[in-house]
């Protein structure tokens, strides 16, 4: 087995940095058949997710997958994202963060859990705010800053 990727470690470190500084950590994910997200909130093949502790339940920032529960338009959804599909993590308030190359999905070794189907059909209709609710208030008039990202290979 080769060396493990630095990507999940950098995601965890930046999540902790955001949390320690009172910022809201957001991740941007390239959506494909291996990501389990509410499809009504996907825009141009991507979704931006609030992964802050107030917006998520049972958050696991693993080496292979990021998984949690969050509320989208009042409906609790299970979110399951391969780490390789994450293209950025950044602080919503400042845009400071890091960008990543999106890696093609590689199935886990034999013995790992199989693919997971969507548990609930997402609510239909447009929603301007693709990030989960529950980050301390419903007032989202202040647009997030544009991410300032460093590409890591």
FENGI-V345215 format. One record per helix or strand of 3 or more residues. SS is the DSSP state (hx for helix, st for strand). FROM is the first residue (numbers start at 1). LEN is the number of residues. If there is no record, write none. Layout:
SS;FROM;LEN  SS;FROM;LEN
This chain:
hx;7;14  st;25;6  hx;39;3  st;46;5  st;57;5  st;65;8  st;75;8  hx;83;3  st;86;6  st;96;5
